């Protein structure tokens, strides 16, 4: 089964939207995934939220870095991805469950 890497760049934003993006990725019927959240220099409360919210999920990796923009954040995600396929999801979007 081929692995899908879901890369979610985050720069501040509302926690409720970030949570929805992560949850919608976790709730897919296709289970061979990894989720890479790239924190692009968010404020301290967002950094803490990401660390605390994702600590119980083995398939989520959070990477904190200084702010350099969404393109560089996506490239960092690509460099850390181990999947056969890449999928980019913005932190204020969510995925519909596909059967």
N, CA, C and O atoms as a CHARMM CRD file, in Angstrom:
* protein
*
  396
    1    1 UNK  N      0.84500  -1.17400   0.00000 PROA 1      0.00000
    2    1 UNK  CA     0.00000   0.00000   0.00000 PROA 1      0.00000
    3    1 UNK  C      0.89300   1.24100   0.00000 PROA 1      0.00000
    4    1 UNK  O      1.79500   1.37400   0.82700 PROA 1      0.00000
    5    2 UNK  N      0.63000   2.12800  -0.92300 PROA 2      0.00000
    6    2 UNK  CA     1.45800   3.32500  -1.05100 PROA 2      0.00000
    7    2 UNK  C      1.09600   4.35500   0.02700 PROA 2      0.00000
    8    2 UNK  O     -0.05700   4.48600   0.43600 PROA 2      0.00000
    9    3 UNK  N      2.11600   5.06600   0.45800 PROA 3      0.00000
   10    3 UNK  CA     1.96800   6.03100   1.55100 PROA 3      0.00000
   11    3 UNK  C      1.76200   7.43500   0.98900 PROA 3      0.00000
   12    3 UNK  O      2.38800   7.82100   0.00200 PROA 3      0.00000
   13    4 UNK  N      0.87000   8.19400   1.63900 PROA 4      0.00000
   14    4 UNK  CA     0.59400   9.57300   1.26900 PROA 4      0.00000
   15    4 UNK  C      1.08700  10.48900   2.38700 PROA 4      0.00000
   16    4 UNK  O      0.74500  10.29800   3.55400 PROA 4      0.00000
   17    5 UNK  N      1.88600  11.47600   2.02000 PROA 5      0.00000
   18    5 UNK  CA     2.34400  12.50200   2.96600 PROA 5      0.00000
   19    5 UNK  C      1.47600  13.73700   2.79600 PROA 5      0.00000
   20    5 UNK  O      1.41500  14.31700   1.71200 PROA 5      0.00000
   21    6 UNK  N      0.81000  14.13300   3.86100 PROA 6      0.00000
   22    6 UNK  CA    -0.01300  15.34500   3.84600 PROA 6      0.00000
   23    6 UNK  C      0.78800  16.43800   4.53400 PROA 6      0.00000
   24    6 UNK  O      1.13100  16.32300   5.71100 PROA 6      0.00000
   25    7 UNK  N      1.08100  17.48800   3.79900 PROA 7      0.00000
   26    7 UNK  CA     1.90800  18.58100   4.31100 PROA 7      0.00000
   27    7 UNK  C      1.00800  19.78900   4.57500 PROA 7      0.00000
   28    7 UNK  O      0.31700  20.28100   3.68400 PROA 7      0.00000
   29    8 UNK  N      1.04100  20.25200   5.83100 PROA 8      0.00000
   30    8 UNK  CA     0.20900  21.38300   6.23700 PROA 8      0.00000
   31    8 UNK  C      1.11300  22.50200   6.75700 PROA 8      0.00000
   32    8 UNK  O      1.59500  22.42700   7.88700 PROA 8      0.00000
   33    9 UNK  N      1.35100  23.54700   5.94000 PROA 9      0.00000
   34    9 UNK  CA     2.11200  24.68900   6.44800 PROA 9      0.00000
   35    9 UNK  C      1.20400  25.55800   7.33800 PROA 9      0.00000
   36    9 UNK  O      0.04500  25.80800   7.00700 PROA 9      0.00000
   37   10 UNK  N      1.75000  26.00300   8.45700 PROA 10     0.00000
   38   10 UNK  CA     0.96500  26.80500   9.40500 PROA 10     0.00000
   39   10 UNK  C      1.74600  28.06800   9.74000 PROA 10     0.00000
   40   10 UNK  O      2.92300  28.01500  10.09600 PROA 10     0.00000
   41   11 UNK  N      1.06600  29.20400   9.61800 PROA 11     0.00000
   42   11 UNK  CA     1.61900  30.45900  10.12400 PROA 11     0.00000
   43   11 UNK  C      0.50300  31.16400  10.87100 PROA 11     0.00000
   44   11 UNK  O     -0.40300  31.73600  10.26500 PROA 11     0.00000
   45   12 UNK  N      0.57800  31.11600  12.19500 PROA 12     0.00000
   46   12 UNK  CA    -0.44800  31.67300  13.07400 PROA 12     0.00000
   47   12 UNK  C     -1.81200  31.10400  12.68500 PROA 12     0.00000
   48   12 UNK  O     -1.95100  29.88200  12.63600 PROA 12     0.00000
   49   13 UNK  N     -2.78500  31.89300  12.41800 PROA 13     0.00000
   50   13 UNK  CA    -4.10700  31.37500  12.07000 PROA 13     0.00000
   51   13 UNK  C     -4.91500  31.04400  13.30800 PROA 13     0.00000
   52   13 UNK  O     -4.42400  31.10900  14.43500 PROA 13     0.00000
   53   14 UNK  N     -6.16800  30.68700  13.06800 PROA 14     0.00000
   54   14 UNK  CA    -7.06600  30.34100  14.17300 PROA 14     0.00000
   55   14 UNK  C     -6.93700  28.86400  14.49300 PROA 14     0.00000
   56   14 UNK  O     -6.91500  28.01000  13.60700 PROA 14     0.00000
   57   15 UNK  N     -6.85300  28.59100  15.78200 PROA 15     0.00000
   58   15 UNK  CA    -6.66200  27.20900  16.23600 PROA 15     0.00000
   59   15 UNK  C     -7.76900  26.28800  15.74900 PROA 15     0.00000
   60   15 UNK  O     -7.51000  25.13100  15.42100 PROA 15     0.00000
   61   16 UNK  N     -8.99900  26.78600  15.69800 PROA 16     0.00000
   62   16 UNK  CA   -10.12200  25.93600  15.28700 PROA 16     0.00000
   63   16 UNK  C     -9.93900  25.46000  13.83500 PROA 16     0.00000
   64   16 UNK  O    -10.27500  24.32000  13.51500 PROA 16     0.00000
   65   17 UNK  N     -9.41100  26.32100  12.96200 PROA 17     0.00000
   66   17 UNK  CA    -9.19800  25.93300  11.56300 PROA 17     0.00000
   67   17 UNK  C     -8.01700  24.96800  11.43900 PROA 17     0.00000
   68   17 UNK  O     -8.06600  24.00900  10.66800 PROA 17     0.00000
   69   18 UNK  N     -6.97100  25.23100  12.19700 PROA 18     0.00000
   70   18 UNK  CA    -5.80700  24.33900  12.17500 PROA 18     0.00000
   71   18 UNK  C     -6.22300  22.95200  12.66600 PROA 18     0.00000
   72   18 UNK  O     -5.83800  21.94200  12.07900 PROA 18     0.00000
   73   19 UNK  N     -7.00500  22.90600  13.73700 PROA 19     0.00000
   74   19 UNK  CA    -7.50300  21.64200  14.28000 PROA 19     0.00000
   75   19 UNK  C     -8.35500  20.91200  13.24400 PROA 19     0.00000
   76   19 UNK  O     -8.21800  19.70100  13.07400 PROA 19     0.00000
   77   20 UNK  N     -9.23200  21.63600  12.55400 PROA 20     0.00000
   78   20 UNK  CA   -10.07800  21.01600  11.52700 PROA 20     0.00000
   79   20 UNK  C     -9.23900  20.43600  10.39400 PROA 20     0.00000
   80   20 UNK  O     -9.53700  19.35000   9.89600 PROA 20     0.00000
   81   21 UNK  N     -8.20000  21.14400   9.98700 PROA 21     0.00000
   82   21 UNK  CA    -7.33300  20.65300   8.91000 PROA 21     0.00000
   83   21 UNK  C     -6.64700  19.35200   9.33400 PROA 21     0.00000
   84   21 UNK  O     -6.60800  18.38600   8.57200 PROA 21     0.00000
   85   22 UNK  N     -6.11100  19.33500  10.55100 PROA 22     0.00000
   86   22 UNK  CA    -5.43500  18.13400  11.05100 PROA 22     0.00000
   87   22 UNK  C     -6.43600  16.99700  11.23200 PROA 22     0.00000
   88   22 UNK  O     -6.18100  15.87300  10.80000 PROA 22     0.00000
   89   23 UNK  N     -7.57900  17.28300  11.87200 PROA 23     0.00000
   90   23 UNK  CA    -8.58800  16.24300  12.11100 PROA 23     0.00000
   91   23 UNK  C     -9.12800  15.65700  10.81800 PROA 23     0.00000
   92   23 UNK  O     -9.33100  14.44600  10.72100 PROA 23     0.00000
   93   24 UNK  N     -9.36100  16.50500   9.82600 PROA 24     0.00000
   94   24 UNK  CA    -9.89400  15.99200   8.55500 PROA 24     0.00000
   95   24 UNK  C     -8.87400  15.10000   7.85700 PROA 24     0.00000
   96   24 UNK  O     -9.25100  14.18800   7.12200 PROA 24     0.00000
   97   25 UNK  N     -7.61000  15.35000   8.07700 PROA 25     0.00000
   98   25 UNK  CA    -6.55700  14.49000   7.52000 PROA 25     0.00000
   99   25 UNK  C     -6.52100  13.15400   8.25100 PROA 25     0.00000
  100   25 UNK  O     -6.35000  12.10400   7.63000 PROA 25     0.00000
  101   26 UNK  N     -6.68200  13.19400   9.57000 PROA 26     0.00000
  102   26 UNK  CA    -6.67300  11.97200  10.37400 PROA 26     0.00000
  103   26 UNK  C     -7.88400  11.08900  10.11200 PROA 26     0.00000
  104   26 UNK  O     -7.80400   9.87000  10.26200 PROA 26     0.00000
  105   27 UNK  N     -8.99900  11.68700   9.72500 PROA 27     0.00000
  106   27 UNK  CA   -10.25400  10.95600   9.60500 PROA 27     0.00000
  107   27 UNK  C    -10.52300  10.39100   8.20900 PROA 27     0.00000
  108   27 UNK  O    -11.66900  10.07800   7.88600 PROA 27     0.00000
  109   28 UNK  N     -9.51100  10.26000   7.39800 PROA 28     0.00000
  110   28 UNK  CA    -9.68700   9.68000   6.07000 PROA 28     0.00000
  111   28 UNK  C     -9.77500   8.15800   6.16100 PROA 28     0.00000
  112   28 UNK  O     -9.22200   7.55500   7.08000 PROA 28     0.00000
  113   29 UNK  N    -10.46000   7.54600   5.22100 PROA 29     0.00000
  114   29 UNK  CA   -10.56800   6.08800   5.21900 PROA 29     0.00000
  115   29 UNK  C     -9.25700   5.44600   4.76200 PROA 29     0.00000
  116   29 UNK  O     -8.98100   4.29800   5.10900 PROA 29     0.00000
  117   30 UNK  N     -8.45900   6.16500   3.99700 PROA 30     0.00000
  118   30 UNK  CA    -7.14600   5.67000   3.59000 PROA 30     0.00000
  119   30 UNK  C     -6.20300   5.88800   4.76500 PROA 30     0.00000
  120   30 UNK  O     -6.00600   7.02100   5.20400 PROA 30     0.00000
  121   31 UNK  N     -5.62600   4.81700   5.27100 PROA 31     0.00000
  122   31 UNK  CA    -4.91200   4.91600   6.53500 PROA 31     0.00000
  123   31 UNK  C     -3.38900   4.99200   6.43200 PROA 31     0.00000
  124   31 UNK  O     -2.72500   5.28200   7.42800 PROA 31     0.00000
  125   32 UNK  N     -2.83300   4.74300   5.27400 PROA 32     0.00000
  126   32 UNK  CA    -1.36600   4.76500   5.16400 PROA 32     0.00000
  127   32 UNK  C     -0.90100   6.19000   4.84300 PROA 32     0.00000
  128   32 UNK  O     -0.50800   6.50400   3.72000 PROA 32     0.00000
  129   33 UNK  N     -0.96100   7.02800   5.86600 PROA 33     0.00000
  130   33 UNK  CA    -0.61300   8.44100   5.69600 PROA 33     0.00000
  131   33 UNK  C      0.37700   8.87100   6.77000 PROA 33     0.00000
  132   33 UNK  O      0.54200   8.21900   7.80000 PROA 33     0.00000
  133   34 UNK  N      1.02000   9.98300   6.48800 PROA 34     0.00000
  134   34 UNK  CA     1.75500  10.72700   7.50700 PROA 34     0.00000
  135   34 UNK  C      1.33700  12.17600   7.33400 PROA 34     0.00000
  136   34 UNK  O      1.06000  12.62400   6.22100 PROA 34     0.00000
  137   35 UNK  N      1.29400  12.89400   8.42100 PROA 35     0.00000
  138   35 UNK  CA     0.92300  14.30600   8.38400 PROA 35     0.00000
  139   35 UNK  C      2.11500  15.09900   8.88400 PROA 35     0.00000
  140   35 UNK  O      2.60400  14.88300   9.99300 PROA 35     0.00000
  141   36 UNK  N      2.57000  16.01100   8.06000 PROA 36     0.00000
  142   36 UNK  CA     3.70500  16.86100   8.42000 PROA 36     0.00000
  143   36 UNK  C      3.19100  18.29200   8.54700 PROA 36     0.00000
  144   36 UNK  O      2.80200  18.91500   7.55900 PROA 36     0.00000
  145   37 UNK  N      3.19600  18.79800   9.76600 PROA 37     0.00000
  146   37 UNK  CA     2.76800  20.16900  10.03400 PROA 37     0.00000
  147   37 UNK  C      4.03200  21.01300  10.15100 PROA 37     0.00000
  148   37 UNK  O      4.86700  20.78100  11.02600 PROA 37     0.00000
  149   38 UNK  N      4.16200  21.99100   9.26500 PROA 38     0.00000
  150   38 UNK  CA     5.34000  22.85200   9.27800 PROA 38     0.00000
  151   38 UNK  C      4.92800  24.21400   9.83300 PROA 38     0.00000
  152   38 UNK  O      4.25000  24.99900   9.17000 PROA 38     0.00000
  153   39 UNK  N      5.35900  24.46800  11.06500 PROA 39     0.00000
  154   39 UNK  CA     5.09200  25.74600  11.72100 PROA 39     0.00000
  155   39 UNK  C      6.10900  26.75200  11.20500 PROA 39     0.00000
  156   39 UNK  O      7.30100  26.65500  11.49600 PROA 39     0.00000
  157   40 UNK  N      5.62800  27.71100  10.44100 PROA 40     0.00000
  158   40 UNK  CA     6.49100  28.68500   9.78500 PROA 40     0.00000
  159   40 UNK  C      6.65300  29.94200  10.64100 PROA 40     0.00000
  160   40 UNK  O      6.35200  31.05200  10.20100 PROA 40     0.00000
  161   41 UNK  N      7.13500  29.74500  11.87400 PROA 41     0.00000
  162   41 UNK  CA     7.41500  30.88600  12.74400 PROA 41     0.00000
  163   41 UNK  C      6.18400  31.49200  13.38400 PROA 41     0.00000
  164   41 UNK  O      6.11400  32.70800  13.55700 PROA 41     0.00000
  165   42 UNK  N      5.22200  30.67600  13.73600 PROA 42     0.00000
  166   42 UNK  CA     4.00300  31.16000  14.37900 PROA 42     0.00000
  167   42 UNK  C      4.30100  31.70500  15.77200 PROA 42     0.00000
  168   42 UNK  O      5.37400  31.49000  16.33500 PROA 42     0.00000
  169   43 UNK  N      3.31600  32.41500  16.30200 PROA 43     0.00000
  170   43 UNK  CA     3.44000  32.91500  17.66300 PROA 43     0.00000
  171   43 UNK  C      3.48500  31.74400  18.64000 PROA 43     0.00000
  172   43 UNK  O      3.09100  30.62500  18.31200 PROA 43     0.00000
  173   44 UNK  N      3.96800  32.02400  19.83400 PROA 44     0.00000
  174   44 UNK  CA     4.21300  31.00600  20.84400 PROA 44     0.00000
  175   44 UNK  C      2.97400  30.17000  21.16000 PROA 44     0.00000
  176   44 UNK  O      3.08300  28.95600  21.33300 PROA 44     0.00000
  177   45 UNK  N      1.78700  30.80400  21.23900 PROA 45     0.00000
  178   45 UNK  CA     0.58800  30.03500  21.60200 PROA 45     0.00000
  179   45 UNK  C      0.20600  29.04400  20.50800 PROA 45     0.00000
  180   45 UNK  O     -0.32900  27.98000  20.81900 PROA 45     0.00000
  181   46 UNK  N      0.45800  29.35200  19.25500 PROA 46     0.00000
  182   46 UNK  CA     0.19700  28.40200  18.16300 PROA 46     0.00000
  183   46 UNK  C      1.21900  27.26900  18.20600 PROA 46     0.00000
  184   46 UNK  O      0.87000  26.10800  17.99500 PROA 46     0.00000
  185   47 UNK  N      2.46800  27.60000  18.47500 PROA 47     0.00000
  186   47 UNK  CA     3.49700  26.55500  18.59900 PROA 47     0.00000
  187   47 UNK  C      3.11600  25.56200  19.69800 PROA 47     0.00000
  188   47 UNK  O      3.18000  24.35000  19.49600 PROA 47     0.00000
  189   48 UNK  N      2.72300  26.07900  20.84600 PROA 48     0.00000
  190   48 UNK  CA     2.32100  25.22000  21.96300 PROA 48     0.00000
  191   48 UNK  C      1.08700  24.40100  21.61700 PROA 48     0.00000
  192   48 UNK  O      1.01400  23.21300  21.93300 PROA 48     0.00000
  193   49 UNK  N      0.12300  25.03300  20.97000 PROA 49     0.00000
  194   49 UNK  CA    -1.09200  24.32400  20.56200 PROA 49     0.00000
  195   49 UNK  C     -0.74500  23.14600  19.65700 PROA 49     0.00000
  196   49 UNK  O     -1.25700  22.04400  19.85600 PROA 49     0.00000
  197   50 UNK  N      0.11500  23.36300  18.66900 PROA 50     0.00000
  198   50 UNK  CA     0.49800  22.28600  17.74900 PROA 50     0.00000
  199   50 UNK  C      1.18300  21.14300  18.49300 PROA 50     0.00000
  200   50 UNK  O      0.87300  19.97300  18.27200 PROA 50     0.00000
  201   51 UNK  N      2.11000  21.48800  19.36900 PROA 51     0.00000
  202   51 UNK  CA     2.83200  20.45600  20.12000 PROA 51     0.00000
  203   51 UNK  C      1.88800  19.65600  21.02400 PROA 51     0.00000
  204   51 UNK  O      1.95200  18.42700  21.06300 PROA 51     0.00000
  205   52 UNK  N      1.02500  20.35100  21.73900 PROA 52     0.00000
  206   52 UNK  CA     0.11500  19.67400  22.66000 PROA 52     0.00000
  207   52 UNK  C     -0.94300  18.87100  21.91700 PROA 52     0.00000
  208   52 UNK  O     -1.23600  17.73700  22.29400 PROA 52     0.00000
  209   53 UNK  N     -1.51600  19.44300  20.87000 PROA 53     0.00000
  210   53 UNK  CA    -2.60800  18.77800  20.15300 PROA 53     0.00000
  211   53 UNK  C     -2.13800  17.52000  19.42800 PROA 53     0.00000
  212   53 UNK  O     -2.88300  16.54500  19.33200 PROA 53     0.00000
  213   54 UNK  N     -0.92400  17.53500  18.92500 PROA 54     0.00000
  214   54 UNK  CA    -0.45900  16.42300  18.09200 PROA 54     0.00000
  215   54 UNK  C      0.38800  15.39900  18.84100 PROA 54     0.00000
  216   54 UNK  O      0.78800  14.39700  18.24700 PROA 54     0.00000
  217   55 UNK  N      0.67100  15.61200  20.10700 PROA 55     0.00000
  218   55 UNK  CA     1.60900  14.74100  20.82600 PROA 55     0.00000
  219   55 UNK  C      1.15200  13.29000  20.92400 PROA 55     0.00000
  220   55 UNK  O      1.99000  12.40400  21.09200 PROA 55     0.00000
  221   56 UNK  N     -0.13500  13.02100  20.82700 PROA 56     0.00000
  222   56 UNK  CA    -0.63400  11.65000  20.96200 PROA 56     0.00000
  223   56 UNK  C     -0.82500  10.92700  19.62200 PROA 56     0.00000
  224   56 UNK  O     -1.36800   9.82300  19.58400 PROA 56     0.00000
  225   57 UNK  N     -0.39000  11.53600  18.55300 PROA 57     0.00000
  226   57 UNK  CA    -0.56400  10.93600  17.22700 PROA 57     0.00000
  227   57 UNK  C      0.79800  10.58300  16.64500 PROA 57     0.00000
  228   57 UNK  O      1.61700  11.46300  16.38200 PROA 57     0.00000
  229   58 UNK  N      1.03100   9.30600  16.44800 PROA 58     0.00000
  230   58 UNK  CA     2.32000   8.86400  15.91400 PROA 58     0.00000
  231   58 UNK  C      2.52500   9.27900  14.46700 PROA 58     0.00000
  232   58 UNK  O      3.66200   9.44200  14.02500 PROA 58     0.00000
  233   59 UNK  N      1.43200   9.45400  13.71900 PROA 59     0.00000
  234   59 UNK  CA     1.61900   9.77000  12.30900 PROA 59     0.00000
  235   59 UNK  C      1.72000  11.25700  12.01600 PROA 59     0.00000
  236   59 UNK  O      1.76100  11.65800  10.85300 PROA 59     0.00000
  237   60 UNK  N      1.76200  12.08000  13.05800 PROA 60     0.00000
  238   60 UNK  CA     1.92700  13.52300  12.86100 PROA 60     0.00000
  239   60 UNK  C      3.31900  13.94600  13.31000 PROA 60     0.00000
  240   60 UNK  O      3.77300  13.61000  14.40400 PROA 60     0.00000
  241   61 UNK  N      3.97300  14.68500  12.44200 PROA 61     0.00000
  242   61 UNK  CA     5.27200  15.26900  12.77100 PROA 61     0.00000
  243   61 UNK  C      5.12700  16.79100  12.67300 PROA 61     0.00000
  244   61 UNK  O      4.65600  17.31100  11.66100 PROA 61     0.00000
  245   62 UNK  N      5.53400  17.49700  13.72800 PROA 62     0.00000
  246   62 UNK  CA     5.49600  18.96400  13.71900 PROA 62     0.00000
  247   62 UNK  C      6.92200  19.47200  13.61100 PROA 62     0.00000
  248   62 UNK  O      7.80300  19.06600  14.36900 PROA 62     0.00000
  249   63 UNK  N      7.13200  20.36400  12.66100 PROA 63     0.00000
  250   63 UNK  CA     8.44300  20.98000  12.45700 PROA 63     0.00000
  251   63 UNK  C      8.29200  22.47600  12.69800 PROA 63     0.00000
  252   63 UNK  O      7.48200  23.13400  12.04500 PROA 63     0.00000
  253   64 UNK  N      9.07100  23.01300  13.63400 PROA 64     0.00000
  254   64 UNK  CA     9.06900  24.44800  13.90300 PROA 64     0.00000
  255   64 UNK  C     10.26400  25.07600  13.19900 PROA 64     0.00000
  256   64 UNK  O     11.37500  24.55000  13.26400 PROA 64     0.00000
  257   65 UNK  N     10.03700  26.19600  12.53100 PROA 65     0.00000
  258   65 UNK  CA    11.10500  26.91000  11.83900 PROA 65     0.00000
  259   65 UNK  C     10.81200  28.40000  11.86600 PROA 65     0.00000
  260   65 UNK  O      9.70000  28.82200  12.18200 PROA 65     0.00000
  261   66 UNK  N     11.81800  29.18800  11.53200 PROA 66     0.00000
  262   66 UNK  CA    11.59400  30.64300  11.47000 PROA 66     0.00000
  263   66 UNK  C     10.73800  30.96400  10.24700 PROA 66     0.00000
  264   66 UNK  O     10.69900  30.19900   9.28300 PROA 66     0.00000
  265   67 UNK  N     10.06300  32.09400  10.30100 PROA 67     0.00000
  266   67 UNK  CA     9.16800  32.49300   9.21700 PROA 67     0.00000
  267   67 UNK  C      9.95500  32.84700   7.96100 PROA 67     0.00000
  268   67 UNK  O     10.79000  33.75100   7.95600 PROA 67     0.00000
  269   68 UNK  N      9.65800  32.10100   6.89600 PROA 68     0.00000
  270   68 UNK  CA    10.27500  32.36800   5.59300 PROA 68     0.00000
  271   68 UNK  C      9.26600  32.28500   4.46100 PROA 68     0.00000
  272   68 UNK  O      9.63800  32.42500   3.29600 PROA 68     0.00000
  273   69 UNK  N      8.01000  32.06200   4.77400 PROA 69     0.00000
  274   69 UNK  CA     6.98100  32.00900   3.74700 PROA 69     0.00000
  275   69 UNK  C      6.50400  30.59400   3.46300 PROA 69     0.00000
  276   69 UNK  O      7.16800  29.60900   3.78600 PROA 69     0.00000
  277   70 UNK  N      5.32700  30.53000   2.84500 PROA 70     0.00000
  278   70 UNK  CA     4.65800  29.24800   2.63900 PROA 70     0.00000
  279   70 UNK  C      5.41600  28.33800   1.66900 PROA 70     0.00000
  280   70 UNK  O      5.40400  27.12000   1.84500 PROA 70     0.00000
  281   71 UNK  N      6.06400  28.88900   0.66800 PROA 71     0.00000
  282   71 UNK  CA     6.79400  28.04500  -0.29500 PROA 71     0.00000
  283   71 UNK  C      7.94300  27.30400   0.37800 PROA 71     0.00000
  284   71 UNK  O      8.13900  26.11100   0.14500 PROA 71     0.00000
  285   72 UNK  N      8.68700  27.99900   1.19800 PROA 72     0.00000
  286   72 UNK  CA     9.79800  27.35100   1.90500 PROA 72     0.00000
  287   72 UNK  C      9.25800  26.34900   2.92500 PROA 72     0.00000
  288   72 UNK  O      9.83700  25.27900   3.11000 PROA 72     0.00000
  289   73 UNK  N      8.15600  26.68900   3.58200 PROA 73     0.00000
  290   73 UNK  CA     7.53800  25.75100   4.52900 PROA 73     0.00000
  291   73 UNK  C      7.12500  24.46800   3.80200 PROA 73     0.00000
  292   73 UNK  O      7.34500  23.37100   4.31500 PROA 73     0.00000
  293   74 UNK  N      6.53800  24.59500   2.62900 PROA 74     0.00000
  294   74 UNK  CA     6.16600  23.39900   1.85400 PROA 74     0.00000
  295   74 UNK  C      7.40300  22.60300   1.45700 PROA 74     0.00000
  296   74 UNK  O      7.38900  21.37300   1.50700 PROA 74     0.00000
  297   75 UNK  N      8.46500  23.28700   1.06500 PROA 75     0.00000
  298   75 UNK  CA     9.70400  22.58500   0.69600 PROA 75     0.00000
  299   75 UNK  C     10.29900  21.83600   1.88800 PROA 75     0.00000
  300   75 UNK  O     10.83100  20.73900   1.71800 PROA 75     0.00000
  301   76 UNK  N     10.21900  22.40400   3.08000 PROA 76     0.00000
  302   76 UNK  CA    10.67100  21.71100   4.28600 PROA 76     0.00000
  303   76 UNK  C      9.83000  20.45200   4.49200 PROA 76     0.00000
  304   76 UNK  O     10.35600  19.39800   4.84900 PROA 76     0.00000
  305   77 UNK  N      8.52600  20.56600   4.26600 PROA 77     0.00000
  306   77 UNK  CA     7.65000  19.40900   4.36000 PROA 77     0.00000
  307   77 UNK  C      8.04100  18.32700   3.36700 PROA 77     0.00000
  308   77 UNK  O      8.06600  17.14500   3.71300 PROA 77     0.00000
  309   78 UNK  N      8.34500  18.71900   2.14200 PROA 78     0.00000
  310   78 UNK  CA     8.76600  17.76000   1.12000 PROA 78     0.00000
  311   78 UNK  C     10.04800  17.05900   1.54700 PROA 78     0.00000
  312   78 UNK  O     10.17100  15.84300   1.39400 PROA 78     0.00000
  313   79 UNK  N     10.99400  17.80900   2.07800 PROA 79     0.00000
  314   79 UNK  CA    12.27500  17.23200   2.50100 PROA 79     0.00000
  315   79 UNK  C     12.10000  16.20700   3.62100 PROA 79     0.00000
  316   79 UNK  O     12.90600  15.28500   3.75000 PROA 79     0.00000
  317   80 UNK  N     11.06100  16.36400   4.42400 PROA 80     0.00000
  318   80 UNK  CA    10.82700  15.46400   5.55500 PROA 80     0.00000
  319   80 UNK  C      9.79700  14.37300   5.26100 PROA 80     0.00000
  320   80 UNK  O      9.54500  13.51200   6.10300 PROA 80     0.00000
  321   81 UNK  N      9.20900  14.40800   4.08000 PROA 81     0.00000
  322   81 UNK  CA     8.18200  13.43600   3.71800 PROA 81     0.00000
  323   81 UNK  C      8.80100  12.08700   3.37700 PROA 81     0.00000
  324   81 UNK  O      9.87700  12.01600   2.78500 PROA 81     0.00000
  325   82 UNK  N      8.11200  11.02500   3.75600 PROA 82     0.00000
  326   82 UNK  CA     8.54500   9.67200   3.42400 PROA 82     0.00000
  327   82 UNK  C      7.52700   8.96200   2.53500 PROA 82     0.00000
  328   82 UNK  O      7.69600   7.78600   2.21300 PROA 82     0.00000
  329   83 UNK  N      6.48200   9.66700   2.14300 PROA 83     0.00000
  330   83 UNK  CA     5.41800   9.05100   1.35200 PROA 83     0.00000
  331   83 UNK  C      5.76400   8.90800  -0.11600 PROA 83     0.00000
  332   83 UNK  O      6.70100   9.52400  -0.62300 PROA 83     0.00000
  333   84 UNK  N      4.97500   8.07300  -0.78600 PROA 84     0.00000
  334   84 UNK  CA     5.09400   7.88900  -2.23000 PROA 84     0.00000
  335   84 UNK  C      4.42100   9.03100  -2.97800 PROA 84     0.00000
  336   84 UNK  O      4.79700   9.35900  -4.10400 PROA 84     0.00000
  337   85 UNK  N      3.41900   9.63400  -2.33700 PROA 85     0.00000
  338   85 UNK  CA     2.68200  10.75100  -2.91400 PROA 85     0.00000
  339   85 UNK  C      2.64700  11.89200  -1.91100 PROA 85     0.00000
  340   85 UNK  O      2.67200  11.66700  -0.70100 PROA 85     0.00000
  341   86 UNK  N      2.58700  13.12700  -2.42500 PROA 86     0.00000
  342   86 UNK  CA     2.51200  14.32000  -1.58000 PROA 86     0.00000
  343   86 UNK  C      1.16800  14.99400  -1.77600 PROA 86     0.00000
  344   86 UNK  O      0.63300  15.03100  -2.88400 PROA 86     0.00000
  345   87 UNK  N      0.62900  15.52500  -0.69300 PROA 87     0.00000
  346   87 UNK  CA    -0.61000  16.29000  -0.75700 PROA 87     0.00000
  347   87 UNK  C     -0.43000  17.52100   0.12000 PROA 87     0.00000
  348   87 UNK  O     -0.01700  17.41100   1.27500 PROA 87     0.00000
  349   88 UNK  N     -0.73700  18.67900  -0.42200 PROA 88     0.00000
  350   88 UNK  CA    -0.62000  19.92200   0.33100 PROA 88     0.00000
  351   88 UNK  C     -2.00600  20.36900   0.78300 PROA 88     0.00000
  352   88 UNK  O     -2.94400  20.42300  -0.01200 PROA 88     0.00000
  353   89 UNK  N     -2.11900  20.68600   2.05900 PROA 89     0.00000
  354   89 UNK  CA    -3.37100  21.16400   2.61900 PROA 89     0.00000
  355   89 UNK  C     -3.07900  22.44800   3.38700 PROA 89     0.00000
  356   89 UNK  O     -2.21000  22.47000   4.25800 PROA 89     0.00000
  357   90 UNK  N     -3.80100  23.51200   3.06400 PROA 90     0.00000
  358   90 UNK  CA    -3.63200  24.75700   3.81000 PROA 90     0.00000
  359   90 UNK  C     -4.24300  24.60500   5.19900 PROA 90     0.00000
  360   90 UNK  O     -5.16400  23.81300   5.40300 PROA 90     0.00000
  361   91 UNK  N     -3.72600  25.36300   6.13500 PROA 91     0.00000
  362   91 UNK  CA    -4.14500  25.21200   7.53700 PROA 91     0.00000
  363   91 UNK  C     -5.56100  25.71700   7.79400 PROA 91     0.00000
  364   91 UNK  O     -6.09900  25.48400   8.87700 PROA 91     0.00000
  365   92 UNK  N     -6.17900  26.39500   6.83900 PROA 92     0.00000
  366   92 UNK  CA    -7.56400  26.83900   7.01300 PROA 92     0.00000
  367   92 UNK  C     -8.51900  26.06900   6.10100 PROA 92     0.00000
  368   92 UNK  O     -9.65300  26.49600   5.88700 PROA 92     0.00000
  369   93 UNK  N     -8.06600  24.94200   5.56700 PROA 93     0.00000
  370   93 UNK  CA    -8.89000  24.07400   4.73100 PROA 93     0.00000
  371   93 UNK  C     -9.08600  22.73200   5.42100 PROA 93     0.00000
  372   93 UNK  O     -8.39300  22.41100   6.38600 PROA 93     0.00000
  373   94 UNK  N    -10.02600  21.96000   4.92300 PROA 94     0.00000
  374   94 UNK  CA   -10.20100  20.60800   5.44400 PROA 94     0.00000
  375   94 UNK  C    -10.58200  19.67100   4.30600 PROA 94     0.00000
  376   94 UNK  O    -11.09800  20.09600   3.27200 PROA 94     0.00000
  377   95 UNK  N    -10.31600  18.40000   4.51900 PROA 95     0.00000
  378   95 UNK  CA   -10.58800  17.37400   3.52800 PROA 95     0.00000
  379   95 UNK  C    -11.93500  16.72200   3.79100 PROA 95     0.00000
  380   95 UNK  O    -12.28900  16.46300   4.94100 PROA 95     0.00000
  381   96 UNK  N    -12.68400  16.45900   2.73200 PROA 96     0.00000
  382   96 UNK  CA   -13.88400  15.65100   2.87700 PROA 96     0.00000
  383   96 UNK  C    -13.45900  14.19900   2.94700 PROA 96     0.00000
  384   96 UNK  O    -12.47400  13.80600   2.32200 PROA 96     0.00000
  385   97 UNK  N    -14.18200  13.41300   3.69000 PROA 97     0.00000
  386   97 UNK  CA   -13.85500  12.00500   3.79400 PROA 97     0.00000
  387   97 UNK  C    -14.21300  11.30000   2.49200 PROA 97     0.00000
  388   97 UNK  O    -15.33700  11.40400   2.00200 PROA 97     0.00000
  389   98 UNK  N    -13.25300  10.59200   1.94900 PROA 98     0.00000
  390   98 UNK  CA   -13.45400   9.85400   0.71100 PROA 98     0.00000
  391   98 UNK  C    -13.62900   8.38000   1.07200 PROA 98     0.00000
  392   98 UNK  O    -12.82100   7.81500   1.80900 PROA 98     0.00000
  393   99 UNK  N    -14.66300   7.77900   0.56000 PROA 99     0.00000
  394   99 UNK  CA   -14.95100   6.37000   0.86000 PROA 99     0.00000
  395   99 UNK  C    -14.19800   5.45200  -0.04200 PROA 99     0.00000
  396   99 UNK  O    -14.32400   4.23300   0.07400 PROA 99     0.00000
